[in-house]
Each structure stands twice: as C-alpha cells, then as structure tokens.
Amino acid sequence: MAASFLDLDSLLDTLGERSFEHPPALISNAHITGLGVARALDTEGIPVIALDRNDGGVAFPSNAVDLAGEVTYPLDDLDGFRADIEAIVDAIGHEVVAFGCMDEWVHAYAQAEPDGVRLPSAEHAVVDRVLNKSSLYRMAEALDVPYPETYRLGEYAPEEITDRLTFPFVVKPELKREFEEAIGTNVIEVADADEFETVIDRAATHDVAIMAQERVPIAQGEDRSLVSYVPNSTGSVEETLALVGNPVVRYPRSFGTSCVVDRVDDPTVERHALSILEEAGYHGISEAEFVYDRERGRHVLLDINTRPWKWISMPVAAGFNLPFAAYVDAIGLEFDGVGETKREQRWVYLRDFLATLAEEGGVGLFDDAAWSALATGRFEAADSTLTTGVYRPSDPGPIAKLLTDGFAGREYYCAC
C-alpha cells in the first residue's frame, strides 16, 4: 500500500531509493478502474505506481499499489505531463508499462510518447480511429454492425438534423472526454430545438465536435459489452481473450454506469465487436458497448473504450486476467494462457447498487446467501462467482477512502 499520495518531487526521491524486480506498471487515473487494474497486476507480483492529478481517487490506499503521486493533468498541459512521466522513468532507472484508465490518459500517453514508456495498446492513430465516434460508426456501417441513427454537426445543419430525428434525442461528442471536462457529462438529452441550439453553442465555445443521435428505445437490463485483450500481432500472446458481460443494472438508470454485471454468452455481439477491432487494426484491452434496441430487435453499437473499464475485475475473477496479458505482451514476456476459467461471474459496485435499491424499492438480484457472502467476505474465495468493484475486506483501504470522502463531500471527477 502507498503510505501517502506524494507530490512529484517526493515521488521521484522515493523512486530513486527503490528497486523493482519487474518493470513497474503506471495506472492513470487512480480511481475505480485503476484500482481494478492494480489488483489484477498485483496478483502476479507486478509493482504498481498510481498517478493522478490529485489524491481523490480510491486506488492509492490499496494494498495492490506500491507508490502513488501527482503528475500534471494532460488536458491542462501535455508537455508538462510528458516531462513528469519521463522524470518518473528516469528515477526508476528502466522502462515502465502505462495503463491509461480513462480516455484522456489513454490519449495523453499515446500523444505525448514519453521516453521509456511501453503501451499495452495500439498506436495513437489506431486508438483515435476507434475512440472517434464518426470513424467508429463508419467502420460499423461498412461491416454491417448496427448502430443508432446518427448525424454529425458540420456534415448536417441543425435544421436538417431536427427534420430527420424526433425529439427527444441525444447529443454526444466525437471524443467524449474533452466534452466531459468542459460540460460535466458525455451525453445530453435535448427535448426541443432551443435546447439543441444551447448544446451546439456550448460545444462551439469549447471547440468540441458533436453529433446528434436517436434516443434508442432500449430494453433496460439487456445491454451487452464485449471485453477483450487483442494481442499485438508481433507479441507472444497466442489468442484473443474475450468474454461478454451484461450490465444488468446501471446507476443512474438512464445513461448511468454499470453497477451489476453478469457474464453471458452472445456470439453475435462478440462477432460484431471483434470485426470492428480487426478492421481498425487495434490491439490491446477494450470494451465494446451495445444496447438492445426494442424496435429493431437487436443490439446496436454505442461505443468502444480502448482501455480498461469500471468492471475490469469481473473478467479477471472469471479467469481472464486481461491487464496481466497486456503487461506481459508489452514487455515481451511469455504468456502461458488464462489457466482455469469460470463460466459464471457477477460483479457489483455496492455503493451505486445500494443507491438503486433505495430509489427503486429493491431489485431481486441478490439472495440471502449472496448478501451473506458480501458481508462476511466469503465472496473473495477462489471458487466464488461473485466479485466487487471497490469493497474487499482483504484490501480495506479503498472502501475506507470511498466512505470517508463520500460523507466528507470531497469532489473527485471520474465518469465511472
């Protein structure tokens, strides 16, 4: 566990006094997703350094994190970020592997190209092709992968869009993280032309490219995500590691993030997602998100995240340690496969799930045995088919921080 969250100078001094048996992994940002990656790597003895713009994330108190500290936020100063990372590499004395755990950090590592950093994913041009929704949807159309009806501002005038789409519809950015930073969310529902014009003006003010998209008549609880590690074609991993998750519950219910996810079989979603990754030439960890369109009677592609995601610990618990596969491929080690895997697995982020129970009068997903396993910590046993996001009795620092900061009203921005 990191004893404290260090400023950059203190972090560099501490690193200069340490030695590492394996190249350390850098995780940025250091919140729920970063915590999942850190825990996955720690099971294989990989040292982890958590980096963020402040100490608000839940990852740094984890037993899985060796050191934690502050670096320049890349959206504020990309050159400053590069300099900070290169100073960290110099202090360590050898190369590191960097995991971007939110979009802006993925872009930052790929764009800045700091010396001494190996990335467990494709080059920036490929990443951008997948993250940019305009190019993503063009690939989907060419491959006959269904996606929502979408119109890009600039290609279509606002009046043309309102003639084609029925209110309410949603407005999204091509690259969501800049929009989140400027507006505070990555999707806005507009009810009429005036609201649409307001969003257009706000996006123009922040120089963010946006698109209008139909409000898909989704079947709640039927979402699908193909999560995978596609190996580098020149690396040592022999096969793509992939499974499909069903985000059974999201919080908030409309446009929220996952708080309960089950493993499911869905060959169509798997085929569609992998076809786009292959077309893009992408290798690395990713999550391809689909929702079920009740009117079309099929799943439609919303987004692909070229990075770990909030429930990355679910495939790890199922036997697919995607972060470790990415790590060994990045540094050229041999990977001997996933080992024993489980067909069933459920992941829960308790804070948000409990909030849904309070608001909606209860969702019957957990029986007494499951609640008992959570309360006693039995869910951490090797044969368990239940795992969690932050709460783990064997690693109490992150949940203690989440509870402390939550009641203290401290703010930490993360879309997850």
N, C-alpha and C positions, 0 to 999 in steps of 0.2 A: 504494500500500500504506500502511495505517496504521502510522506509526512505532512506536506503542505503544498499549496499551489504557489509556485515560485515566480518572481519576476524574471525576465530574460537573463540578466546578469547573474543572478543567483543560480538559475538553472544551468548556465554554462559553467560556472565554477563547480557545481556539484557533478556535472557530467565529466569534467576534467579529472575528477578523483575516482571515477568508477570505471570498471571494465566489464565487458559483456561477453558471455560465451557464444551467443548468436547475435547477428545484426538486429538491433532494436527495431521495433515497429512504431511508427508515429501514427497516432489517431487524432483526427481533427474533423468535427468538433468533439468535445469530450462530454457528450450527453448520452441519451438512451442508446442510440445506435452505436456510438463509440464504445460504450460500456459492453455491449454485446460482442463487438469485435475483440475488445481486450480480453474478455473472459474466454472466448474461443481460442485465442492465441496462447493465453496463459496455460490452458490445459496441455499444451505441447511444449511448455517451457520457454516460450518466446518472450523476451523482455519487451515491455510496452511503455512508451512515453506519451502521455496525453497532453495535447496542445490546444489552446483555445484563446479567445480574446479576453476572457475573464474567468473567474472561478465559479461561475454559476451553474455549470453542468454537474451531473450526478456521477460521472465516471471517475473523477480523480481520487475520491476516497476508497475506491475498490481495491481489494487485495490483488487484483489482476494488473494493477498499474504500478510500475516501479517509480516513475517520476512524473510530475505534472508541472506545466508552466505556461506563461503567457507569451504569445507571439503577436506580431502586428496582424490585424484583421485584413485579409487580402482585398476585400471590397473597398477598404479605405486607402490602401497603399500596397499595390502588388510588388513593387520593387523593395519596399521595406520588409514585406513578408519573405521574399526570396533571400534577402540578406540575413534575416533571422534564422531561417532554416539552414542556410549554408554555415552559419556560425555554430548551430547545434551539431551539424555533421562534423565540422572541424573539431569540436570539443569531444565528440565521441571517438573520433580517430579512424572511422571506417564507414562504409555505406550503410544506409538505412532503407527500410521499406515503408512507404507512406500510404495510409488509408484515408482518403477523403470520405467523410461520413455525412456530409451534406453537400448539395450541388456546388455552392460557392468554393468549398475547399477542393472538390474534385477539379473544377476549372482552374483554381489557383495553382495546384501542384503541376497540372498539365501545361498551363500557360507560362508559369514562371520558370519551369525546368531547372530547379536548383541543383547545383553540382552535388553528387554523392547520394542522390535520392533515386531509388528504383520504384517504379509504379507498377502495381499489380493489375494494370488495365491497359487498354489500347491508347494510342497517341491521341493528342487533343483533337485533331481534325475528325477522327472517328467518333470520339466521345461527343463532340459538338453535333455531329450528324444525327446521333441518337437522341440527345437531350433536346435539340431544337425541334419543337413540335411540327413546324412546317415541313422540314425534311423527313421527320418520322412518319407523318401521315402520307407523304408522297411515296415512301417505301411501302407503307401498308397498302395503299391503293394499287401499286404495281404488283404486289404479291397476293392480292385478293384477301387481305386481312381486314375485316370490318372495323370501322371506327366511326365516331359520331360525325354528323354533318357539321362542317367547319369552314369558316371564311376568314381569311387574313385581312386585317386592315392594311390598306395600301394596294392590295390586289383588288379589293372591293370597297366601294364607297359605303359609308354608313347607311345611306338610303337603300342601296342595293341589298345590304345585309338584312335590314328590317323588313324588306319585301320578301326575303327568302326564309327567314326564321320567324317563328312565332314566339312572342313574349309569354312567359319569362324565358330568357336564355342566359347562358353564362359567358363571361369574358375571361380569357386566360392569356398569360404572356407566352411568347415563344420560348423564352428561357425563364423559368419561374422564379429563381432565387433573387434576381435583381428586383422583380416585381414585389416579392415578399418583403424585401428590405425596405422598399420605398412605400408600399401601400399597407403592408401588415398581413397580407394573405396572398395565396396563389390562385384564387378563383373568386370571382364576384358574380353574383346573380343580378341581372337587371330586369326590372319589371316593365319599363316603358322607354320611349325614345329619349326622354330627358335624362334618365339615369344612365343610359348608354352613352350619351354625349358627355356626361360628367366623367365617366370612367375613361373615355377617349382622351379628354383634356388632361386628366391626371397622369395617364400613361405618357402622353406627349411631353408633359412637364419633366418627367424623369427619363425621357428618351428610351422608353421600353416598347418594343414591338409586341402587339397584341393580336388576338384573334377572337372571333365570336363563334360560339359552338352551341348546338342544340342542347337543351336540358334533357338528357337521356331519361326515359321513363324506366328507371332501374327497379329491379327486384331486390329489396334490401336483404342482406344475408347471403346473396348468391354471387358476390364478387369473386374473382379469381386473380391470382398472381403467380406467374411462373418465375421462380427464383433459381438462379443458376450461377455456376462458375464455368465459363467457356475458356479452355486453356489457350495460351499463346501457341500458335502453330509451330513455333520453334522451341517450345518448352518441353518439360518432362511429364506433364500430366497427360494421361492417355485418353481420357474420355471427359466429355462434358458432365458435370454434376448438376442435376436439376430435380426439382420437385414442384408441385403445385400446392399453393396454400389458398384457403378460403377464409377471408376476413369476415367472420360470422357477425361480428359486432364492431361498429365504428363509433367514435365519440369525438365531436358531436355527430349525431346520426346523419345529418346532411353535410357532405364534404368533409367529414372528420377523418381522423387517422385510426388505424386498427387498434383494437384493444383485446379482441379474442380472435385467434386464427387457428384453423384446423388444417391438417394435411389431407388432401383429397387427390383422386385420380381424375385427370381431364386431358386426354390425349389431344383434343382439338386445340385447346389453349396452349398446350406445350408446343405443338407443331407450329402454330401461328407465331408465337413469341420467338422460337429458335430460328424461324425462317427470316425474321427481320434482323436478328443479331448476325446471322450468317451473311445476309445481303449487305449490312453495314460494315462487315469485316471486324466486328467488335470481339475482343476477348477480355475477360475479367468478370467480376461479380456484377450482377444486375438483377433488377426486379421489374418485370413487365406486368403492368396493371390493366385488368379487364373488368368491366361491369356487365351485368346481364341486362340486355335491352328487352323489356317485356313485349314491345310491339314487333320487333324483328325476330324475337325468339332465339337470340344467340348472344354470345359475349362479344363486346366491342372493345377495342384497344383504347385506353385513355393515355397512357404514359409509359415510358421506360426509364427507370432510375439506374444510371450506370455507376452504382456504388452499393455498399451495404444499406440496409433499411432498418426501420424500427424493430421488426421482429426477426432479425438475423439469427437470434439464438434458437428459433424454432428448428430450422434445418440442421443446425449444429447438434441439438438434442436428438434429432432423428437419425444422426449418424453421418450427416453431410457437413463436415467442417469446412465450409467454403472459405472463410478467411485464411485458414492454415493452408489450404490448397493454393490459394492466391499467393501467399507468402513464399512457399517453397518454390513455386513456379517463377516468382520474381527474382529469387536469388540463385536459381539453377540447381536446387537440390532435387533429390529423387522423392517422388510422392508414391506411396505404396497403396493408394486407393482409400476408400472411405471406411473399410472394415465392416463391422456388423451394423446394419441399419434397421430402423423400426418403421413399420408400415403406418402406425398411428402416431400422432403427436398433436398436442394442443398447446398453444402459447397464450398467456394472458398478461396484460398490463393492468395490475389491480387498481391503481388509482382511478383510471378512466372507466374501467368496467364497473367499479363500485358506484361511480357517478351515474352511469346509465341505470343501475338498479334503483338508485334514489329517485331519479327523474321519471322513470317509466314503470315503476311498480314491480320490477322484477323480471328477469329473463331466465327461464329454467334451463340453463346450460350446465350448472354445477350441482351435483347431488351432495349428500352429506359426506360421503367418502372423499370427494374432491376437496370440499372446504376443510375437512379434517387434515388432508394431506398438505394443504397450503398452510394451515395454522401450525402444524407440528414440524413442517419442513421435510416431511417424508417424500414430497414431490421431487426432491433432489436426488433420490436414489437412482442408480444406473438403469433399473428396469422401468422407471416411471414413464408414462406417456403424457405427462404434464410438465410444462416449464414456464418460466416467468420472464418479464422484461427487466425490472429493477430489483424487486424484492427477492432476496435469498438469505436465509438465516446464516449460511456459511460465509456470506460476504455482506455484512450488515451496513458497511459504510455508505453505499449509495442510497439505500432506503432511508437511513437516518438523515442524510442530507436532504432528500426529497421532502421528508416530513418537516424538517426544520425550516427549510426555505419556503415551503408552501404556506405554513402558518405565519411565517415572518413577513410574507408578502414580497419577498425578493423577486425581481424580474430576471428571467433568462430567456432570450428568444431562441426558439427552435421549433420548426414546423411540426416536429414529432411530439 
